[in-house]
């Protein structure tokens, strides 16, 4: 299975509902029906942002960006076929990797800020008579 793309929207890690539908081996419109059916439950787990996209001359297609908890909830509603189990595993790993990347970036930023503070402090001390 290909690596899942976790997007960052306003500081929240999310997955496009079209990717989830593909991973669950269902039609996207069926997943949208499930999302609409359980919308209240999903909104308890976070905001439920969406976009629309016009494909060709057809009607606009609505797709959602689900956070980790929302993804976990939605995929639990699917039957555990071998393909779905592999997708669920890939989804868990993708979110874990995304969290590790964010943590690493935060550590690098903190180290950089500490280094610059130390250099400035040493420069000030060096200039004093």
N, C-alpha and C positions, 0 to 999 in steps of 0.2 A: 504494500500500500504506500502511496506517495505521502510525503510529509504534509501535514495540514498547515495552512497558513492562519496564524493567529494575528488579528489586526488590533491596533491600539486606537480606540476612538475616545477622545476626551479622557485619557488616562485609564480607560477600562479595556481589558483584553476581551475580544469578541471573535466570533466565527460567523461568517455569512451563512444564512439558512440554505442557500443553494448548495454549498459544500456539504452541509449536514445531510441534506436530502440525497445527494450523490453517494455519500458514505453509507447511508442507511439503505441504499438501493431502492428508493421510492421516488415517485414523481414529486417535484417541488410543490405543486399545487396541493398534494395530499399533506405534505408537511405544513403548509400554510393553514390548511383546515385544522390540523392538530394544534397549531399555535393559537389560532383563533378560538378553538374549543377550550383551551386551557390558559387563555390570556390572563385571567385574574390570578391564577397560580403563578404564572411566569412573571407577572408584574410585582408579585410579592418578593421575587428574587432579584429585582433590579429593574431599571428602566428598560423598555423594549423598543429601541430605535429601529427605524425602517427607512428604506428608500424605495423609489420606484424607478424603473428603467423601461424605456420603450424599445422593444425588439422588432425591428422592421416596421411594417405598417400595422401590426397587431396592437392589442390593448396593452397598456402599461403593466409590467410585472412588478409586484410588490415583493421585497425581500427584507428579512430581518437580520439584525446583528445580535446574536445571543451571547451573553456572558457565560462564564464557566458554569455557574450554578444552573442557569437556564438550559445550557447544553446538556448537562448531566440529567436534568429532569426530563427533557424531551427525549433523549435517547433511551431512558428507562422505559418509555412507553412503546418501544419497538421490540419485536420478537428477536430472540437471540439466535439468529442464523449465524453460521460461521463468519460470513462477511460482516454482519453487524457487530459481532463480538470483536473482530479485528479493528473495525472502525472505532468502537468505544475505547479500545485500548490505545489506538493512535491518538484519539482526542485527549485522553487523560495525559499521555506523554507529551503532546504538543503544548497543552496548558502548563504542565510542569516545566518544560524547557523554556517557555516564554517567561515564566516567573523567575527562573534562574538567570535568564538574560537581563531582565530588569534589575535584579539584585546585583549582578555583576556591574552593570552600568552605574548604578548608584554608588557602589564601592569605589569604582574608578573616579567618579566625580568627587566623592568625598576625599579620596587620597590626593587628587589634583588640587582641591581647595586647601587642604592642609599643607601641601607642599608650597603653594603660592603664599600662604600666610607665613610660613616659616622663612621663606626667602625674603619677604618684605620686612619681617621682624629683624632678620640678620642684617639687612641693608640699613635699617634705621640704627641698629646698634653699632655698625661699622662706621657710620657717619659721625657719631657722637665723639667729641674731643676727649 
